[in-house]
């Protein structure tokens, strides 16, 4: 691996470029017309305009055009960052066909974990509790939807089956509101993710949202890097991240970490990812909700308390290295440091 393309913009692109520079890789940035003066363009060794004639977002979603550019410029590896194409299995498939390393999990893992109902089924098979809800995507037009909702009970949460970021989500407090909220959520999911499928979950009124950072390599090693508390949210989007989690017992923290590693092993997961849980603030009962199969915005919080560079490790893992080998040198699970609060 000699040349890496940071397929993103702004902060995460600069973060990827920094890690690549530390590994002595030549770096490539891409930018839309609207981002032509953005800082990430000037931090790379090479920078190229993409998406001519497309919008400022669509420019970064052009799989064929971006991979064609990567081949032309002799790029060895592509790091998608977060957002944009980071969870789209079309990108790793196109990279594989072009002989380019994709820095992230495989297309097969993205397929499996991108469907939140499939991820719930995986967790259930691994013996991990899931929030009671539907086991497959629900057709918003189905005449059985009201019956299914009644079996789960109110209040309940409607969620997009193939998306995230707080879009396609609605809390429903009573049966009278269900159909209207279902229509709103499915339309929003369709507009945001190109798929209007949704699923239902029981709504936990007083819940902490706790996520476990995991990282795995192609040699079967999987580690957790402790947890982050992301309970402070606005419109279902995280606003504040704290590590270690506040107000969660050591027992629950250990259980969540063990469950995250078990789920990752069951999936054959590798590279960086986050396993998310809800913890009932009154009973401390916890439930799996989803996996984010990519680096997250908040990864730096974990880096601060562990001293482990997650993005650099991602690149090294994609190069085929053993996490515990001399070049990466990550400690074994019981030796991972935990310093302070971030």
C-alpha positions, 0 to 999 in steps of 0.5 A, a space after each residue: 500500500 503506497 497511495 491512499 484516497 480519503 473519500 470524504 470532506 472536512 474534518 474526517 478527511 483531514 483525520 484520514 490524511 493525518 493517519 496516512 501521513 504518519 504511515 508514510 503513504 502518499 495521500 489523495 483528496 477529492 472535492 466537489 466544486 462547492 468544496 474547492 476551497 475546503 481545507 482537506 483539498 490542500 492537506 493532501 499530496 494530490 487533490 482532484 475535482 469529482 462529480 462535475 455537474 452533480 450536487 455537493 453531496 451527489 459528487 461524493 456518492 458517485 461510486 463508478 466515477 470515484 473508483 475510475 479516478 482512483 484507478 487512473 491515479 494509481 490509488 492502492 486504498 480508499 478510506 470512506 470515513 463516515 457518512 456518504 459511501 461508508 456503509 454502501 456495499 457497492 463501494 467495497 465491491 467496486 474497489 475489489 473489482 478494481 484491485 483497490 483495498 477498501 478500508 473497512 468491513 467487507 461488502 457482505 458485512 455491510 449488507 448484513 449489518 446495514 439491514 437493522 432487522 438482519 442485525 437484530 436476528 444476528 444478535 438474537 442467534 448470538 444470545 444477545 438481548 434485542 429490544 422487543 420488536 419486528 424481526 423483519 422489515 415492515 411494509 408500511 402499506 401492510 394491513 397487518 401493521 396495526 396488529 403487529 404494533 398492538 402486539 409490541 404495545 405502546 409506546 413504540 418506536 418506528 425506525 428506518 430498516 436501512 438507514 440512520 442519523 435520526 431520519 425515518 424515526 418516530 415515537 408513537 404513544 397511542 394506536 390513534 397516532 400509529 398510521 400517520 406516524 408510520 406514513 411519515 417515517 416511511 416517506 422520510 426513510 424513502 427520501 433519505 435512504 432510497 428504501 422506505 422499509 421500516 421496523 418497530 421496536 418497543 420504546 424505552 422511556 428512560 433509556 441510556 444510549 451506550 455504544 461499544 467501540 470494537 476493532 478486529 483484524 483479518 486474523 480473528 482478533 477482536 477487541 473492545 475499546 470500552 464504551 461511550 455514553 451518547 444519551 444526550 441527543 437532539 432529534 435522535 442525533 447524538 450531541 454529547 459523547 462521554 467516555 467512560 459512560 456516566 451512571 452505568 454500573 461496572 457490571 453492565 459495562 462489562 456485559 455490554 463489552 462482552 456482548 459487543 465482542 460476541 456479536 462481532 465474532 458471530 458476524 466475522 467482523 473486522 476493521 472498526 465498528 460500533 455496537 449500540 445498546 439501550 440501557 433501561 435507567 430504572 432496571 439496568 436491563 439492556 438491549 442491542 439495537 444496531 451496529 455501525 460498521 464504520 469509524 464514527 464521528 465520535 471515535 476521537 473520544 475513545 482515542 483520548 481515553 485509550 491512547 489508541 489511534 483508531 484510524 491509523 489502526 484501520 489502515 494497518 488492518 486493511 493492509 492485512 496486519 495482525 493487531 497484536 503484531 509488531 507493526 500495530 502493537 495493540 495490547 491484549 484486551 486486559 491490558 488496554 489502558 483507560 485514562 481519565 474521562 473525555 
